[in-house]
Amino acid sequence: MKKTIIVVEDDQDLRRGISFALEQENYRVLINDQVGQTIEMIQREQPQLVILDINLPDGSGLDLCLQIREFSQVPIFFLTALDLETDIVRGITIGADDYITKPFSLAVLKAKVAAILKRYGTEEIKLISGPFQLDLAAHRLYKNQQEIYLSATEFRLLQYLMKNGDIVLEKEKLLNVLWDDQGKFVDENTLFVNIRRLRKKIETNSKQPTFIQTVHGVGYVWKRGC
């Protein structure tokens, strides 16, 4: 299941940029720009991380952090245009877990987010779906306790499919997964070949797949309930 991150930021362009960057890392991202609405959103969505701007239209992110800490220990990450040491110290003192000063690179932001989630043990170690168990740490796949060998590319592709179970994934998104893994251009035929190899390894009948199903004209979907 995807990790949920709430981004509270009043700059619309920055908010969109952060949201897009984190969604590319397979996080579920919810956005907001109001202090008054954030408490309710956190209580309803139970996120794994809150990214919080200090200056908001209807109040202070610092005050919001104090309110959040009254009922939740969710990791909080501050975004701030302020570079004064006193502001940074106050943020950490009242319960923030980390911060980054604007302007910042999205690569640094993603690295910090991953570090916080890892630090608090919210990164998934294993993905389990039906008879399958995908060990993310050991890079191994098991079906009914029997190991199935996967190449690095097949592992990355299967991991993305399983993490997004029952969601139809467009071919373009899956191609990006392969691109990231190989560091070079890949085409639609490469995706088809890897899907076919996966099916031969995990399906009872690869010609009539149960788990990796084709959505014609769109892409593929991993069926969790099978």
C-alpha atoms as an extended CHARMM CRD file, in Angstrom:
* protein
*
       226  EXT
         1         1  MET       CA              0.0000000000        0.0000000000        0.0000000000  PROA      1               0.0000000000
         2         2  LYS       CA              1.2380000000        3.4810000000       -0.8480000000  PROA      2               0.0000000000
         3         3  LYS       CA              2.5270000000        5.7300000000        1.9180000000  PROA      3               0.0000000000
         4         4  THR       CA              0.4240000000        8.8850000000        2.3760000000  PROA      4               0.0000000000
         5         5  ILE       CA              2.1150000000       12.2880000000        2.5640000000  PROA      5               0.0000000000
         6         6  ILE       CA              0.2250000000       15.5170000000        3.2690000000  PROA      6               0.0000000000
         7         7  VAL       CA              1.7900000000       18.6610000000        1.8080000000  PROA      7               0.0000000000
         8         8  VAL       CA              0.6700000000       21.9450000000        3.4020000000  PROA      8               0.0000000000
         9         9  GLU       CA              2.0150000000       24.7700000000        1.2240000000  PROA      9               0.0000000000
        10        10  ASP       CA              0.4020000000       28.0000000000       -0.0280000000  PROA      10              0.0000000000
        11        11  ASP       CA              2.5440000000       28.4250000000       -3.1720000000  PROA      11              0.0000000000
        12        12  GLN       CA              0.4890000000       26.6490000000       -5.8260000000  PROA      12              0.0000000000
        13        13  ASP       CA              3.3660000000       26.0330000000       -8.2520000000  PROA      13              0.0000000000
        14        14  LEU       CA              5.6420000000       24.6940000000       -5.5180000000  PROA      14              0.0000000000
        15        15  ARG       CA              2.8340000000       22.5400000000       -4.1640000000  PROA      15              0.0000000000
        16        16  ARG       CA              2.2590000000       21.0140000000       -7.5810000000  PROA      16              0.0000000000
        17        17  GLY       CA              5.9770000000       20.4470000000       -8.1030000000  PROA      17              0.0000000000
        18        18  ILE       CA              6.3820000000       18.6840000000       -4.7610000000  PROA      18              0.0000000000
        19        19  SER       CA              3.2700000000       16.6070000000       -5.3400000000  PROA      19              0.0000000000
        20        20  PHE       CA              4.4090000000       15.4940000000       -8.7970000000  PROA      20              0.0000000000
        21        21  ALA       CA              7.9300000000       14.6360000000       -7.6120000000  PROA      21              0.0000000000
        22        22  LEU       CA              6.6900000000       12.5250000000       -4.7010000000  PROA      22              0.0000000000
        23        23  GLU       CA              4.0070000000       10.7830000000       -6.7480000000  PROA      23              0.0000000000
        24        24  GLN       CA              6.7920000000        9.7270000000       -9.1240000000  PROA      24              0.0000000000
        25        25  GLU       CA              8.3530000000        7.9960000000       -6.0990000000  PROA      25              0.0000000000
        26        26  ASN       CA              5.0880000000        6.0670000000       -5.6180000000  PROA      26              0.0000000000
        27        27  TYR       CA              3.7650000000        8.0430000000       -2.6450000000  PROA      27              0.0000000000
        28        28  ARG       CA              0.1240000000        9.0380000000       -2.2520000000  PROA      28              0.0000000000
        29        29  VAL       CA              0.1720000000       12.8340000000       -1.9300000000  PROA      29              0.0000000000
        30        30  LEU       CA             -2.6010000000       15.0300000000       -0.5270000000  PROA      30              0.0000000000
        31        31  ILE       CA             -2.3110000000       18.8090000000       -0.7080000000  PROA      31              0.0000000000
        32        32  ASN       CA             -3.6720000000       21.6430000000        1.3940000000  PROA      32              0.0000000000
        33        33  ASP       CA             -2.8720000000       25.2910000000        2.1320000000  PROA      33              0.0000000000
        34        34  GLN       CA             -4.9490000000       26.0250000000        5.2180000000  PROA      34              0.0000000000
        35        35  VAL       CA             -4.1220000000       25.5410000000        8.8820000000  PROA      35              0.0000000000
        36        36  GLY       CA             -7.7930000000       25.0660000000        9.7210000000  PROA      36              0.0000000000
        37        37  GLN       CA             -8.2890000000       22.1540000000        7.3310000000  PROA      37              0.0000000000
        38        38  THR       CA             -5.0480000000       20.3020000000        8.0070000000  PROA      38              0.0000000000
        39        39  ILE       CA             -5.9110000000       18.9180000000       11.4500000000  PROA      39              0.0000000000
        40        40  GLU       CA             -9.0570000000       17.2670000000       10.1280000000  PROA      40              0.0000000000
        41        41  MET       CA             -7.1760000000       15.9220000000        7.1060000000  PROA      41              0.0000000000
        42        42  ILE       CA             -4.4720000000       14.3530000000        9.2780000000  PROA      42              0.0000000000
        43        43  GLN       CA             -7.0070000000       12.7430000000       11.5880000000  PROA      43              0.0000000000
        44        44  ARG       CA             -8.9790000000       11.3660000000        8.6390000000  PROA      44              0.0000000000
        45        45  GLU       CA             -6.1160000000       10.1920000000        6.4070000000  PROA      45              0.0000000000
        46        46  GLN       CA             -3.5770000000        9.0340000000        9.0120000000  PROA      46              0.0000000000
        47        47  PRO       CA             -0.5400000000       10.0030000000        6.8710000000  PROA      47              0.0000000000
        48        48  GLN       CA              2.9860000000        8.6760000000        7.2980000000  PROA      48              0.0000000000
        49        49  LEU       CA              4.4880000000       12.1640000000        6.8420000000  PROA      49              0.0000000000
        50        50  VAL       CA              3.3950000000       15.8230000000        6.9060000000  PROA      50              0.0000000000
        51        51  ILE       CA              5.3700000000       18.3830000000        4.8710000000  PROA      51              0.0000000000
        52        52  LEU       CA              4.5650000000       21.7590000000        6.3510000000  PROA      52              0.0000000000
        53        53  ASP       CA              5.3270000000       25.3160000000        5.2730000000  PROA      53              0.0000000000
        54        54  ILE       CA              5.9840000000       27.7540000000        8.1200000000  PROA      54              0.0000000000
        55        55  ASN       CA              4.1520000000       30.7030000000        6.5220000000  PROA      55              0.0000000000
        56        56  LEU       CA              0.5400000000       29.8930000000        5.6420000000  PROA      56              0.0000000000
        57        57  PRO       CA             -2.3620000000       32.1590000000        4.6040000000  PROA      57              0.0000000000
        58        58  ASP       CA             -4.4240000000       31.6170000000        7.7610000000  PROA      58              0.0000000000
        59        59  GLY       CA             -1.7290000000       31.0850000000       10.3560000000  PROA      59              0.0000000000
        60        60  SER       CA              1.6820000000       29.7540000000       11.2870000000  PROA      60              0.0000000000
        61        61  GLY       CA              3.0180000000       26.3290000000       10.4580000000  PROA      61              0.0000000000
        62        62  LEU       CA              4.8400000000       26.4200000000       13.7830000000  PROA      62              0.0000000000
        63        63  ASP       CA              1.5560000000       26.7810000000       15.6580000000  PROA      63              0.0000000000
        64        64  LEU       CA              0.0530000000       24.0400000000       13.4950000000  PROA      64              0.0000000000
        65        65  CYS       CA              2.9280000000       21.7430000000       14.4220000000  PROA      65              0.0000000000
        66        66  LEU       CA              2.1400000000       22.2860000000       18.1040000000  PROA      66              0.0000000000
        67        67  GLN       CA             -1.5140000000       21.4000000000       17.4800000000  PROA      67              0.0000000000
        68        68  ILE       CA             -0.5760000000       18.2390000000       15.5880000000  PROA      68              0.0000000000
        69        69  ARG       CA              1.7000000000       17.1170000000       18.4020000000  PROA      69              0.0000000000
        70        70  GLU       CA             -1.2630000000       17.2220000000       20.7960000000  PROA      70              0.0000000000
        71        71  PHE       CA             -2.7360000000       14.1280000000       19.1400000000  PROA      71              0.0000000000
        72        72  SER       CA             -0.1670000000       12.6160000000       16.7450000000  PROA      72              0.0000000000
        73        73  GLN       CA              3.5070000000       11.7150000000       16.4890000000  PROA      73              0.0000000000
        74        74  VAL       CA              3.4460000000       11.6450000000       12.6810000000  PROA      74              0.0000000000
        75        75  PRO       CA              6.8220000000       12.8020000000       11.2900000000  PROA      75              0.0000000000
        76        76  ILE       CA              6.7500000000       16.5020000000       10.3390000000  PROA      76              0.0000000000
        77        77  PHE       CA              9.0320000000       18.0730000000        7.7700000000  PROA      77              0.0000000000
        78        78  PHE       CA              9.2250000000       21.8790000000        7.5850000000  PROA      78              0.0000000000
        79        79  LEU       CA              9.5560000000       23.9090000000        4.3950000000  PROA      79              0.0000000000
        80        80  THR       CA             10.6500000000       27.4550000000        5.0450000000  PROA      80              0.0000000000
        81        81  ALA       CA             11.9480000000       30.5120000000        3.2600000000  PROA      81              0.0000000000
        82        82  LEU       CA             13.3430000000       31.6440000000        6.5790000000  PROA      82              0.0000000000
        83        83  ASP       CA             16.9930000000       30.8750000000        7.1670000000  PROA      83              0.0000000000
        84        84  LEU       CA             17.2840000000       32.3410000000       10.6430000000  PROA      84              0.0000000000
        85        85  GLU       CA             18.7240000000       29.9160000000       13.1290000000  PROA      85              0.0000000000
        86        86  THR       CA             16.0890000000       30.8130000000       15.7160000000  PROA      86              0.0000000000
        87        87  ASP       CA             13.2470000000       29.7530000000       13.4040000000  PROA      87              0.0000000000
        88        88  ILE       CA             14.9310000000       26.4480000000       12.6080000000  PROA      88              0.0000000000
        89        89  VAL       CA             15.6540000000       25.7580000000       16.2810000000  PROA      89              0.0000000000
        90        90  ARG       CA             12.0880000000       26.5910000000       17.2750000000  PROA      90              0.0000000000
        91        91  GLY       CA             10.6890000000       24.2530000000       14.6370000000  PROA      91              0.0000000000
        92        92  ILE       CA             12.8100000000       21.3410000000       15.8320000000  PROA      92              0.0000000000
        93        93  THR       CA             12.1200000000       22.1710000000       19.4810000000  PROA      93              0.0000000000
        94        94  ILE       CA              8.3440000000       22.0640000000       19.1390000000  PROA      94              0.0000000000
        95        95  GLY       CA              8.3500000000       18.6950000000       17.4040000000  PROA      95              0.0000000000
        96        96  ALA       CA              9.4790000000       18.9020000000       13.7740000000  PROA      96              0.0000000000
        97        97  ASP       CA             11.6920000000       16.0560000000       12.5840000000  PROA      97              0.0000000000
        98        98  ASP       CA             13.5570000000       17.8380000000        9.7840000000  PROA      98              0.0000000000
        99        99  TYR       CA             13.4770000000       20.9410000000        7.6020000000  PROA      99              0.0000000000
       100       100  ILE       CA             14.6210000000       22.3230000000        4.2750000000  PROA      100             0.0000000000
       101       101  THR       CA             15.1360000000       25.9620000000        3.3120000000  PROA      101             0.0000000000
       102       102  LYS       CA             13.6900000000       27.3800000000        0.1020000000  PROA      102             0.0000000000
       103       103  PRO       CA             14.7420000000       27.3520000000       -2.6420000000  PROA      103             0.0000000000
       104       104  PHE       CA             15.6580000000       23.6640000000       -2.7100000000  PROA      104             0.0000000000
       105       105  SER       CA             16.1130000000       20.9120000000       -5.2670000000  PROA      105             0.0000000000
       106       106  LEU       CA             13.4400000000       18.2630000000       -5.5560000000  PROA      106             0.0000000000
       107       107  ALA       CA             16.1640000000       15.6110000000       -5.5060000000  PROA      107             0.0000000000
       108       108  VAL       CA             17.2350000000       16.7570000000       -2.0330000000  PROA      108             0.0000000000
       109       109  LEU       CA             13.6210000000       16.8770000000       -0.8870000000  PROA      109             0.0000000000
       110       110  LYS       CA             12.9750000000       13.3120000000       -2.0810000000  PROA      110             0.0000000000
       111       111  ALA       CA             16.1280000000       12.0950000000       -0.3480000000  PROA      111             0.0000000000
       112       112  LYS       CA             15.0920000000       13.7190000000        2.9230000000  PROA      112             0.0000000000
       113       113  VAL       CA             11.5760000000       12.2890000000        2.6870000000  PROA      113             0.0000000000
       114       114  ALA       CA             12.9390000000        8.7870000000        2.0840000000  PROA      114             0.0000000000
       115       115  ALA       CA             15.3280000000        9.1920000000        5.0260000000  PROA      115             0.0000000000
       116       116  ILE       CA             12.5500000000       10.2560000000        7.3980000000  PROA      116             0.0000000000
       117       117  LEU       CA             10.2940000000        7.3810000000        6.3810000000  PROA      117             0.0000000000
       118       118  LYS       CA             13.1450000000        4.9250000000        6.7720000000  PROA      118             0.0000000000
       119       119  ARG       CA             14.1060000000        6.3770000000       10.1370000000  PROA      119             0.0000000000
       120       120  TYR       CA             10.5940000000        5.8830000000       11.4630000000  PROA      120             0.0000000000
       121       121  GLY       CA             10.2540000000        2.4190000000       10.0330000000  PROA      121             0.0000000000
       122       122  THR       CA              7.4050000000        3.2750000000        7.6640000000  PROA      122             0.0000000000
       123       123  GLU       CA              9.0090000000        1.8870000000        4.5370000000  PROA      123             0.0000000000
       124       124  GLU       CA              7.5710000000       -1.4730000000        3.5400000000  PROA      124             0.0000000000
       125       125  ILE       CA              9.9580000000       -4.4190000000        3.8840000000  PROA      125             0.0000000000
       126       126  LYS       CA              7.7540000000       -6.9870000000        2.1510000000  PROA      126             0.0000000000
       127       127  LEU       CA              4.8440000000       -6.8670000000       -0.2650000000  PROA      127             0.0000000000
       128       128  ILE       CA              2.3160000000       -9.6710000000        0.1560000000  PROA      128             0.0000000000
       129       129  SER       CA             -0.4270000000      -10.4070000000       -2.3650000000  PROA      129             0.0000000000
       130       130  GLY       CA             -2.2270000000      -13.7310000000       -2.6460000000  PROA      130             0.0000000000
       131       131  PRO       CA              0.3850000000      -16.5140000000       -2.7480000000  PROA      131             0.0000000000
       132       132  PHE       CA              3.1990000000      -14.0380000000       -3.4330000000  PROA      132             0.0000000000
       133       133  GLN       CA              5.6730000000      -12.4360000000       -1.0570000000  PROA      133             0.0000000000
       134       134  LEU       CA              8.1140000000       -9.8940000000       -2.4780000000  PROA      134             0.0000000000
       135       135  ASP       CA             11.0580000000       -9.2910000000       -0.1410000000  PROA      135             0.0000000000
       136       136  LEU       CA             12.2310000000       -5.7540000000       -0.9110000000  PROA      136             0.0000000000
       137       137  ALA       CA             15.3420000000       -5.9500000000        1.2570000000  PROA      137             0.0000000000
       138       138  ALA       CA             16.6210000000       -9.2560000000       -0.1390000000  PROA      138             0.0000000000
       139       139  HSD       CA             15.2660000000       -8.6650000000       -3.6700000000  PROA      139             0.0000000000
       140       140  ARG       CA             13.5810000000      -12.0660000000       -3.7180000000  PROA      140             0.0000000000
       141       141  LEU       CA             10.1530000000      -13.2980000000       -4.7670000000  PROA      141             0.0000000000
       142       142  TYR       CA              8.3620000000      -16.2580000000       -3.1990000000  PROA      142             0.0000000000
       143       143  LYS       CA              5.1900000000      -17.9980000000       -4.3650000000  PROA      143             0.0000000000
       144       144  ASN       CA              3.7430000000      -20.3390000000       -1.7580000000  PROA      144             0.0000000000
       145       145  GLN       CA              7.1370000000      -20.2380000000        0.0150000000  PROA      145             0.0000000000
       146       146  GLN       CA              8.9480000000      -21.3100000000       -3.1610000000  PROA      146             0.0000000000
       147       147  GLU       CA             11.5040000000      -18.8220000000       -4.4730000000  PROA      147             0.0000000000
       148       148  ILE       CA             11.1660000000      -17.5570000000       -8.0460000000  PROA      148             0.0000000000
       149       149  TYR       CA             14.2430000000      -15.9890000000       -9.6190000000  PROA      149             0.0000000000
       150       150  LEU       CA             13.7450000000      -12.5170000000      -11.1090000000  PROA      150             0.0000000000
       151       151  SER       CA             16.1280000000      -10.2580000000      -12.9790000000  PROA      151             0.0000000000
       152       152  ALA       CA             16.6550000000       -6.7330000000      -11.6050000000  PROA      152             0.0000000000
       153       153  THR       CA             14.3120000000       -5.2970000000      -14.2440000000  PROA      153             0.0000000000
       154       154  GLU       CA             11.6230000000       -7.9030000000      -13.5790000000  PROA      154             0.0000000000
       155       155  PHE       CA             11.8650000000       -7.2600000000       -9.8490000000  PROA      155             0.0000000000
       156       156  ARG       CA             11.4580000000       -3.4950000000      -10.2750000000  PROA      156             0.0000000000
       157       157  LEU       CA              8.4980000000       -3.9490000000      -12.5890000000  PROA      157             0.0000000000
       158       158  LEU       CA              6.7550000000       -6.4690000000      -10.3340000000  PROA      158             0.0000000000
       159       159  GLN       CA              7.3420000000       -4.2900000000       -7.2810000000  PROA      159             0.0000000000
       160       160  TYR       CA              5.6380000000       -1.3520000000       -8.9790000000  PROA      160             0.0000000000
       161       161  LEU       CA              2.7160000000       -3.5030000000      -10.1220000000  PROA      161             0.0000000000
       162       162  MET       CA              2.1850000000       -5.0160000000       -6.6680000000  PROA      162             0.0000000000
       163       163  LYS       CA              2.4580000000       -1.6840000000       -4.8600000000  PROA      163             0.0000000000
       164       164  ASN       CA             -0.3070000000       -0.3810000000       -7.1010000000  PROA      164             0.0000000000
       165       165  GLY       CA             -2.5160000000       -3.4520000000       -6.9380000000  PROA      165             0.0000000000
       166       166  ASP       CA             -5.9390000000       -3.1640000000       -8.6370000000  PROA      166             0.0000000000
       167       167  ILE       CA             -4.8990000000        0.1420000000      -10.2280000000  PROA      167             0.0000000000
       168       168  VAL       CA             -4.6490000000        0.2470000000      -14.0090000000  PROA      168             0.0000000000
       169       169  LEU       CA             -1.1340000000        1.4560000000      -14.8240000000  PROA      169             0.0000000000
       170       170  GLU       CA             -0.5400000000        3.1410000000      -18.1580000000  PROA      170             0.0000000000
       171       171  LYS       CA              2.2710000000        1.8660000000      -20.3450000000  PROA      171             0.0000000000
       172       172  GLU       CA              4.0620000000        5.2230000000      -20.0790000000  PROA      172             0.0000000000
       173       173  LYS       CA              4.2750000000        4.9330000000      -16.2740000000  PROA      173             0.0000000000
       174       174  LEU       CA              5.6360000000        1.4100000000      -16.4910000000  PROA      174             0.0000000000
       175       175  LEU       CA              8.1720000000        2.4670000000      -19.1160000000  PROA      175             0.0000000000
       176       176  ASN       CA              9.4080000000        5.1270000000      -16.6880000000  PROA      176             0.0000000000
       177       177  VAL       CA              9.9260000000        2.4110000000      -14.0900000000  PROA      177             0.0000000000
       178       178  LEU       CA             12.0910000000        0.4400000000      -16.5040000000  PROA      178             0.0000000000
       179       179  TRP       CA             13.9350000000        3.5820000000      -17.5800000000  PROA      179             0.0000000000
       180       180  ASP       CA             14.7900000000        4.4180000000      -13.9570000000  PROA      180             0.0000000000
       181       181  ASP       CA             16.0570000000        0.8960000000      -13.3920000000  PROA      181             0.0000000000
       182       182  GLN       CA             18.2210000000        0.6740000000      -16.5060000000  PROA      182             0.0000000000
       183       183  GLY       CA             19.2790000000        4.2920000000      -16.8930000000  PROA      183             0.0000000000
       184       184  LYS       CA             18.6740000000        4.1840000000      -20.6310000000  PROA      184             0.0000000000
       185       185  PHE       CA             15.8810000000        4.5120000000      -23.1640000000  PROA      185             0.0000000000
       186       186  VAL       CA             13.3410000000        1.7110000000      -23.2980000000  PROA      186             0.0000000000
       187       187  ASP       CA             10.4500000000        1.2260000000      -25.6840000000  PROA      187             0.0000000000
       188       188  GLU       CA              7.0470000000       -0.4430000000      -25.5600000000  PROA      188             0.0000000000
       189       189  ASN       CA              8.4380000000       -3.7230000000      -26.8640000000  PROA      189             0.0000000000
       190       190  THR       CA             10.8520000000       -3.8720000000      -23.9170000000  PROA      190             0.0000000000
       191       191  LEU       CA              7.9020000000       -3.5160000000      -21.5530000000  PROA      191             0.0000000000
       192       192  PHE       CA              5.9820000000       -6.2640000000      -23.3620000000  PROA      192             0.0000000000
       193       193  VAL       CA              8.9690000000       -8.6160000000      -23.2080000000  PROA      193             0.0000000000
       194       194  ASN       CA              9.3820000000       -8.1120000000      -19.4480000000  PROA      194             0.0000000000
       195       195  ILE       CA              5.6610000000       -8.5600000000      -18.8170000000  PROA      195             0.0000000000
       196       196  ARG       CA              5.7540000000      -11.7930000000      -20.8250000000  PROA      196             0.0000000000
       197       197  ARG       CA              8.7690000000      -13.0790000000      -18.8660000000  PROA      197             0.0000000000
       198       198  LEU       CA              7.0970000000      -12.2660000000      -15.5630000000  PROA      198             0.0000000000
       199       199  ARG       CA              3.9400000000      -14.0750000000      -16.5680000000  PROA      199             0.0000000000
       200       200  LYS       CA              5.8820000000      -17.1940000000      -17.5280000000  PROA      200             0.0000000000
       201       201  LYS       CA              7.5410000000      -17.1910000000      -14.1070000000  PROA      201             0.0000000000
       202       202  ILE       CA              4.5660000000      -16.4540000000      -11.8480000000  PROA      202             0.0000000000
       203       203  GLU       CA              1.3530000000      -17.4130000000      -13.6500000000  PROA      203             0.0000000000
       204       204  THR       CA             -0.0830000000      -20.9260000000      -13.7340000000  PROA      204             0.0000000000
       205       205  ASN       CA             -1.0120000000      -20.2900000000      -17.3620000000  PROA      205             0.0000000000
       206       206  SER       CA              0.9170000000      -17.3700000000      -18.8610000000  PROA      206             0.0000000000
       207       207  LYS       CA             -1.4370000000      -17.2290000000      -21.8570000000  PROA      207             0.0000000000
       208       208  GLN       CA             -4.3970000000      -16.7170000000      -19.5700000000  PROA      208             0.0000000000
       209       209  PRO       CA             -2.8500000000      -14.6040000000      -16.7940000000  PROA      209             0.0000000000
       210       210  THR       CA             -4.6020000000      -14.2800000000      -13.4630000000  PROA      210             0.0000000000
       211       211  PHE       CA             -2.4000000000      -11.7270000000      -11.7080000000  PROA      211             0.0000000000
       212       212  ILE       CA             -0.8690000000       -9.4880000000      -14.3960000000  PROA      212             0.0000000000
       213       213  GLN       CA             -3.8110000000       -8.6150000000      -16.5890000000  PROA      213             0.0000000000
       214       214  THR       CA             -3.7800000000       -6.5490000000      -19.7720000000  PROA      214             0.0000000000
       215       215  VAL       CA             -6.0850000000       -3.5480000000      -20.1090000000  PROA      215             0.0000000000
       216       216  HSD       CA             -6.1830000000       -3.1770000000      -23.8680000000  PROA      216             0.0000000000
       217       217  GLY       CA             -5.1810000000        0.2110000000      -25.1860000000  PROA      217             0.0000000000
       218       218  VAL       CA             -4.0920000000        1.3890000000      -21.7370000000  PROA      218             0.0000000000
       219       219  GLY       CA             -1.6230000000       -0.8170000000      -19.8860000000  PROA      219             0.0000000000
       220       220  TYR       CA             -1.6020000000       -3.4620000000      -17.1610000000  PROA      220             0.0000000000
       221       221  VAL       CA             -3.0520000000       -4.1280000000      -13.7080000000  PROA      221             0.0000000000
       222       222  TRP       CA             -2.0080000000       -6.3910000000      -10.8320000000  PROA      222             0.0000000000
       223       223  LYS       CA             -5.0920000000       -8.1640000000       -9.4380000000  PROA      223             0.0000000000
       224       224  ARG       CA             -4.7410000000       -8.4830000000       -5.6760000000  PROA      224             0.0000000000
       225       225  GLY       CA             -7.8320000000      -10.5610000000       -5.0600000000  PROA      225             0.0000000000
       226       226  CYS       CA             -6.8220000000      -13.4510000000       -7.2950000000  PROA      226             0.0000000000
